[in-house]
Amino acid sequence: MYTFSNKLKLGAIVLVILGIVGWGYSYMNAHNTTVEDVKVMLAEEAADHGGGHASDADTHEVVADDHSSEGDHSSEASPVDTEHHDDEHAEHVMHQIHNRPYSALYVAAFFFMMIALGALAFYAVQFASQAGWSPVLFRVMEAITYYLLPGALIVLGIALWAGDHLFIWMDPEVVAHDELIQGKSGFLNKTAFIIRALFFIGGWSLYRYFARKFSLAQDNSDDNKNFKKSFRIAAGFLVFYIYTESMMSWDWIMSVDPHWFSTLFGWYVFASMFVSGITAIAMVTIYLKSRGYLDFVNDSHLHDLAKFMFGISIFWTYLWFSQFMLIWYADIPEEVTYFATRIEHYKLPFFGMLVMNFIFPFLVLMNSDYKRIPWFIVTAGIVILLGHYIDVFNMIMPATVGDRWFIGLPEISAVLLFLGLFILIVFYALSKAPLKAERNPFIKESEYFHY
Amino acid sequence: MESSKVIQAIYTDDDVLMNAVKTVKAKRHHIEEIYTPFPVHGLDKAMGLEPTKIAITSFMYGCLGLTVAIVMMNFIMIQDWPQNIGGKPSFSYIENMPAFVPIMFEMTVFFAAHLMVITFYLRSRMWPFKKAENPDPRTTDDHFLMEVAVHNNEADLTRLLGETGAVEINIVDKEEH
């Protein structure tokens, strides 16, 4: 049995408190920003940038273009009346500044929810495929998925609380003037959003509840009935999951840009959550091993996890690039605006994410021997997790804060907050059951697993 | 080259073979070669063979393939006959790079895979019209053959190999290749 060490518990609580304080401070700060403040700020920025007027005007043209096709918050019309335009621009920037703490919180909440959901899918795959190598890791996976229900409810709560700070289609004013959103409002309205979200969360949690129940019941049984039941619900869950995960990504992410759509988006988000979930499993396993638990986990298990991290990182790149290349090639304004804004204003996170999610793990984890060295896996894992945080950041932020982004206090505090919560919940769940799924029919094979 | 004497022990089970290899290694005899009908897991480690370097060659072939793809696409699509790619006639390689990524990927994989296999064949001294070195055709079916070098200790070795469960033991003069 694992006991949740007080040191770790305290550390996690400190993270949560730091996160709440830091985020709360930046929320108040952003909330108290008025149009007048923004005007002063913009004037200062213009003075700072001095002779860059020509390029500034260029930027605005692009922004205006994007917005007319994207229907973002602003109704930034063509600059007929400069003064009026300045006022509108200042108000638009103020909205973006107000949106930032909400977005920062939402990105971090979604990221940790996504880890739990990815781990749940990976867990279900192990049962559905009757994998022989992984049963020694089942309790770690089950513990990580324990975060799913609270995490997903928090994401939903933030989405509803933030409302039109994140999802402009929740603002009736915007919808009234936007024919494209009106056309989608049969699907994209608050009631349907809530019903779908509860349906997704309910389905996932139901599977997680029964899978855990059967897994614990299997420990004390003398036949394989519980394992067979778990196998059956895992297969059913995976079908449910791949549909609901895809729809969840339209609802919870893609709809922040309600004019833009990509048919590949669900898959792309899936790859992101799958690799994050597997990385989290590997890192929790290595942590527990370093604390003297999980002595039945050998380096072949780590090797397999690292192989998955390597492979799914490439899979993510494949899907990311498939989406990018088709849109880049076709160059249809309504589609390409998504990447145009990102390359225009998010150059560093946009391309940095490719380095962190693809090139770094590709080179570090390519060598077979390195996949067995814990600190290599942890290094690659940290970079992969940060990279996928930035991936989610790149999905949400451009639509809500535009070029007013920075990874500063609100973003880091929000990550700390949910990291603390994640650690508290996951390690609490770990302490609730023996770390070895003793009576799993494949446990012997798994213990002797050798590559 | 002079001819050398080897002893050939034949086994019918891979587990028995593995144990035999460990015993022979423990007695510090030199195993020249083992012929098996299928890859036996862990045999290379038991024999004390060096880890393969073929992965490194594969990486280098991949880099070569990537380079070939870049140079080739640059020549074909940008220099020799400049193409208007996706309505973006910029005639710059880097700006049109996304269009070439699938080719870069495929060429990397193609070079890495094919050249690695060819390297493997050559390193294993296999090429077209080569006469098989296999001492006993039964090793392509269901028998395992271990070749141990003999240095005036035939009786010793024969007894040892017999104890490890060999079903057949022959001493042969072998031509060096």
Interface residues (C-beta under 8 A of the other chain):
Chain A: F321 F324 M325 W328 Y329 A330 D331 M366 N367 S368
Chain B: A55 F59 G86 G87 K88 P98 A99 V101 P102
